Amino acid sequence: MFPESAAVDPATGRFYVGSVKDGTIYTGRVGAPGDLRVFSPAGADGRTIATGLAFADGRLVVAGRQTGQIFVYDTGTARLVSRLDTGLRAGQTFLNDVALAPDGSAYVTDSVAPVLWRARPTGGGYVLEKFMDFTGTAVSYVSAPGAPGINVNGIAADPSGRYLVIGKRNENALYRVDLRQRRVTPVTMPAGTLNTPDGLALRGRTLHVVQNQPGSVNTLELAADFGSARARKDTADKTFAFPTGAALYKQRILVVNSQFNTLGSPAAVSGTTPPRLPFWVSELRVPSP
């Protein structure tokens, strides 16, 4: 399966997780391990890969990694609402993670192309556009094989609709995107605060950063203007296995264990040891300072 990301309906506790290996999307309920089922099967609607996921107001947005496609579903019916295409393919793009802003816009990171994409709601569907080109900004992309070539990765949206926070894995850095000014600036924090940042989960000004290695959730407190951060607590757990994504539900945090560092991994990293089956999502209390 090799899951990468998760999204949760805050009203019901129903969560969604996708497979990077074949694009299957599964759904379950927080606190009900036996409730897991297929929400949308592999290959449905041309979806063969599922990386980042985001949920809001009955809509699930799914990033399609090297396929260059973004899918939007009605979670009540599992019906495809929109399929968007960047026009880029493997080697040109790596759609990685998704965040939904209060106005319903879905912002999608690209780890290979220096672009922040926006799927903007219009009528009953969505329109895809290049919201920001990082060329010439504070975010400098690196072209390299494997993990060193994974640039901007995780993303989270400020509930006020003013800012986004994006993580740059190959730089162990965070950046703030000002949505009004379309300007990106580094989030200042002490050196060595992060290591291999991946998925981001934001509540208020508390940002939970999933770190692939050594395998933990690093909880940071952001300043009021999202321009700086300080570390509050770094949480490891024996159930973590190359964690990549997280989602918040009430006082719980769901952490996706991708096992990308194992044999058969479809990701930029891999290993020689077979993954433990079945794959799982860890459920913990939200880390507190």
C-alpha positions as CSV (number, residue, x, y, z in Angstrom):
1,M,0.0,0.0,0.0
2,F,2.7,2.5,1.1
3,P,0.4,5.3,2.5
4,E,1.8,8.9,2.5
5,S,-0.8,11.3,3.9
6,A,-4.1,11.5,5.8
7,A,-7.1,13.8,6.1
8,V,-9.9,13.9,8.7
9,D,-13.5,15.1,8.7
10,P,-13.5,17.1,11.9
11,A,-17.3,16.7,12.3
12,T,-17.4,12.9,12.1
13,G,-13.9,11.6,12.7
14,R,-13.9,9.8,9.4
15,F,-10.4,9.8,7.9
16,Y,-8.9,9.2,4.5
17,V,-5.5,7.8,3.5
18,G,-4.1,7.0,0.0
19,S,-1.7,4.6,-1.5
20,V,1.4,5.9,-3.3
21,K,1.8,2.4,-4.8
22,D,-1.5,2.2,-6.8
23,G,-3.7,5.2,-5.9
24,T,-6.3,3.4,-3.8
25,I,-8.0,5.7,-1.2
26,Y,-9.1,4.1,2.0
27,T,-11.5,5.5,4.6
28,G,-11.9,4.7,8.3
29,R,-13.1,6.2,11.6
30,V,-10.9,7.4,14.4
31,G,-11.1,5.0,17.3
32,A,-12.7,2.2,15.2
33,P,-9.9,0.0,13.7
34,G,-12.4,-2.4,12.1
35,D,-14.1,0.3,10.1
36,L,-11.5,0.6,7.3
37,R,-12.7,0.2,3.8
38,V,-12.0,1.3,0.2
39,F,-13.4,4.8,-0.6
40,S,-12.1,4.8,-4.2
41,P,-10.3,1.8,-5.8
42,A,-6.9,1.9,-7.6
43,G,-7.1,3.3,-11.1
44,A,-10.5,5.0,-10.6
45,D,-10.8,8.2,-12.5
46,G,-7.3,7.6,-13.9
47,R,-5.8,7.9,-10.4
48,T,-2.8,5.6,-10.1
49,I,-0.9,7.5,-7.3
50,A,-2.2,9.3,-4.2
51,T,0.1,11.4,-2.1
52,G,-1.1,14.5,-0.2
53,L,-4.8,14.6,0.9
54,A,-6.8,17.4,2.4
55,F,-10.5,17.5,3.6
56,A,-12.9,20.4,4.1
57,D,-16.7,20.9,3.7
58,G,-17.3,17.5,2.2
59,R,-14.6,17.7,-0.4
60,L,-11.4,15.5,-0.5
61,V,-8.5,16.8,-2.5
62,V,-5.9,14.3,-3.6
63,A,-2.5,15.0,-5.2
64,G,-1.3,12.6,-7.9
65,R,2.5,13.0,-7.6
66,Q,4.3,12.3,-10.9
67,T,1.1,12.1,-12.8
68,G,0.7,15.8,-12.6
69,Q,-3.0,15.4,-11.7
70,I,-5.2,16.6,-8.8
71,F,-8.5,15.0,-7.9
72,V,-11.4,16.4,-6.0
73,Y,-14.1,14.1,-4.5
74,D,-17.4,14.5,-2.9
75,T,-16.9,12.4,0.3
76,G,-20.6,11.8,0.7
77,T,-20.9,10.0,-2.6
78,A,-17.3,9.3,-3.6
79,R,-18.1,11.1,-6.8
80,L,-15.3,12.8,-8.7
81,V,-16.0,16.5,-8.7
82,S,-12.9,17.7,-10.7
83,R,-9.8,16.2,-12.2
84,L,-7.2,18.8,-12.8
85,D,-4.0,18.4,-14.9
86,T,-0.8,20.5,-14.6
87,G,0.3,19.3,-18.0
88,L,3.6,18.0,-16.5
89,R,4.6,14.4,-16.1
90,A,7.2,12.3,-14.4
91,G,10.6,14.0,-14.2
92,Q,8.9,17.4,-14.5
93,T,6.6,17.4,-11.5
94,F,6.1,15.7,-8.1
95,L,2.8,16.9,-6.6
96,N,3.3,16.2,-3.0
97,D,1.0,17.7,-0.4
98,V,-2.3,19.7,-0.2
99,A,-3.8,22.4,2.2
100,L,-7.3,23.8,2.0
101,A,-7.7,27.5,2.7
102,P,-10.9,29.0,4.3
103,D,-12.1,30.2,0.9
104,G,-12.1,26.6,-0.4
105,S,-8.9,27.0,-2.5
106,A,-6.6,24.0,-2.5
107,Y,-2.9,24.8,-2.5
108,V,-0.6,22.0,-3.8
109,T,3.1,21.8,-3.4
110,D,5.4,20.5,-6.1
111,S,8.7,18.9,-5.0
112,V,10.3,19.1,-8.5
113,A,8.8,22.0,-10.3
114,P,9.3,25.3,-8.5
115,V,5.6,26.1,-8.4
116,L,2.9,26.4,-5.8
117,W,-0.4,25.3,-7.5
118,R,-3.8,26.5,-6.6
119,A,-7.1,24.7,-7.4
120,R,-9.6,27.5,-7.1
121,P,-13.3,26.7,-6.7
122,T,-15.5,28.1,-9.4
123,G,-19.2,27.2,-9.9
124,G,-19.5,23.5,-9.2
125,G,-15.9,22.6,-10.0
126,Y,-12.3,23.9,-9.8
127,V,-9.8,25.8,-12.0
128,L,-6.1,25.0,-11.7
129,E,-3.5,27.8,-11.8
130,K,0.1,28.5,-11.0
131,F,-0.4,30.6,-7.8
132,M,3.3,31.3,-7.4
133,D,6.6,30.6,-9.2
134,F,9.4,30.2,-6.7
135,T,12.1,31.1,-9.3
136,G,14.0,34.1,-8.0
137,T,12.4,33.9,-4.5
138,A,13.8,32.9,-1.2
139,V,12.9,29.3,-2.0
140,S,15.7,27.8,-4.1
141,Y,15.0,24.5,-5.8
142,V,17.7,21.8,-6.2
143,S,17.6,19.2,-9.0
144,A,19.0,15.9,-7.8
145,P,18.1,12.2,-7.9
146,G,16.4,10.6,-4.8
147,A,15.7,12.4,-1.5
148,P,18.1,15.3,-2.1
149,G,15.8,16.4,-5.0
150,I,12.7,16.6,-2.8
151,N,12.3,20.3,-2.3
152,V,9.0,21.9,-1.0
153,N,7.0,19.1,0.6
154,G,4.5,19.6,3.4
155,I,2.0,22.5,3.6
156,A,-0.5,23.9,6.1
157,A,-3.0,26.8,5.8
158,D,-3.5,29.5,8.4
159,P,-7.2,29.4,9.6
160,S,-7.4,33.2,9.1
161,G,-6.7,32.7,5.3
162,R,-3.6,35.0,5.4
163,Y,-0.7,32.6,5.3
164,L,0.5,29.2,4.3
165,V,3.4,27.4,5.9
166,I,5.4,25.2,3.6
167,G,8.3,22.8,4.5
168,K,11.4,22.2,2.4
169,R,12.7,18.7,3.1
170,N,16.1,18.9,1.6
171,E,16.9,22.1,3.5
172,N,15.2,21.3,6.9
173,A,13.4,24.6,6.6
174,L,10.0,26.2,6.8
175,Y,8.7,29.1,4.7
176,R,5.8,31.5,5.1
177,V,3.7,32.3,2.0
178,D,1.7,35.5,2.3
179,L,-1.4,34.9,0.2
180,R,-2.3,38.5,-0.1
181,Q,1.1,39.7,-1.3
182,R,2.1,36.4,-3.0
183,R,5.4,36.7,-1.2
184,V,7.5,33.9,0.4
185,T,9.9,34.4,3.3
186,P,11.8,32.0,5.6
187,V,10.4,31.1,9.0
188,T,13.2,31.9,11.3
189,M,14.0,29.3,14.0
190,P,17.1,28.0,15.8
191,A,19.6,26.0,13.6
192,G,19.0,22.2,13.9
193,T,15.3,22.6,14.9
194,L,14.1,20.3,12.1
195,N,15.3,17.1,10.4
196,T,13.7,15.8,7.2
197,P,10.4,17.7,7.6
198,D,7.5,16.1,5.7
199,G,3.8,16.5,6.5
200,L,2.5,19.5,8.5
201,A,-0.6,19.7,10.7
202,L,-1.6,23.2,12.0
203,R,-4.0,24.2,14.8
204,G,-4.0,27.8,15.7
205,R,-0.3,28.7,15.8
206,T,0.8,25.3,16.9
207,L,2.5,23.4,14.0
208,H,3.1,19.7,14.1
209,V,5.9,18.7,11.8
210,V,6.3,15.1,10.8
211,Q,10.0,14.1,10.5
212,N,10.9,11.1,8.4
213,Q,14.2,10.5,10.3
214,P,14.7,9.8,13.2
215,G,10.9,9.4,13.0
216,S,9.0,11.9,15.2
217,V,6.5,14.7,15.4
218,N,8.2,18.0,16.2
219,T,5.7,20.5,17.7
220,L,6.5,24.1,17.1
221,E,4.9,27.4,18.2
222,L,4.6,30.0,15.5
223,A,4.7,33.7,16.0
224,A,1.6,35.7,15.4
225,D,2.8,36.7,12.0
226,F,4.0,33.1,11.2
227,G,7.5,34.5,10.5
228,S,9.3,32.7,13.3
229,A,8.9,29.5,15.3
230,R,10.3,27.9,18.4
231,A,10.4,24.2,19.2
232,R,8.0,23.0,22.0
233,K,8.3,19.2,22.0
234,D,9.7,16.5,19.8
235,T,7.6,13.3,20.1
236,A,8.8,9.8,19.0
237,D,6.7,6.7,19.3
238,K,7.5,3.0,19.0
239,T,4.7,2.7,16.4
240,F,6.3,5.1,14.0
241,A,7.9,3.6,10.9
242,F,9.2,6.3,8.5
243,P,6.3,8.7,9.2
244,T,5.3,11.1,6.4
245,G,2.0,12.7,7.2
246,A,-0.4,13.7,10.0
247,A,-3.9,14.9,10.6
248,L,-5.6,16.3,13.7
249,Y,-8.9,15.3,15.2
250,K,-10.0,16.7,18.5
251,Q,-7.2,15.8,21.0
252,R,-5.8,13.1,18.7
253,I,-3.2,13.2,16.0
254,L,-3.1,10.5,13.3
255,V,0.4,9.8,12.0
256,V,0.9,7.9,8.7
257,N,3.6,5.3,8.6
258,S,4.7,5.0,5.0
259,Q,7.6,2.6,5.5
260,F,9.2,4.3,2.5
261,N,12.6,3.1,3.7
262,T,11.7,-0.5,3.0
263,L,11.9,-2.9,0.1
264,G,9.5,-2.1,-2.8
265,S,9.0,1.5,-1.8
266,P,7.7,3.7,-4.6
267,A,9.2,6.8,-3.0
268,A,12.5,8.7,-3.4
269,V,14.0,6.5,-0.6
270,S,13.9,2.8,-0.2
271,G,15.6,-0.1,1.6
272,T,16.3,-3.8,1.6
273,T,14.0,-5.0,4.4
274,P,10.4,-5.9,3.5
275,P,7.7,-3.7,5.0
276,R,5.7,-4.8,8.0
277,L,2.1,-5.7,6.9
278,P,-0.5,-4.5,7.1
279,F,0.5,-0.9,6.9
280,W,-0.9,1.3,9.8
281,V,-1.7,4.8,11.0
282,S,-0.6,5.6,14.5
283,E,-3.1,7.4,16.8
284,L,-1.7,9.4,19.7
285,R,-2.8,12.2,21.9
286,V,-1.8,15.6,20.5
287,P,1.7,16.4,21.8
288,S,1.6,19.0,24.5
289,P,4.5,21.2,25.7
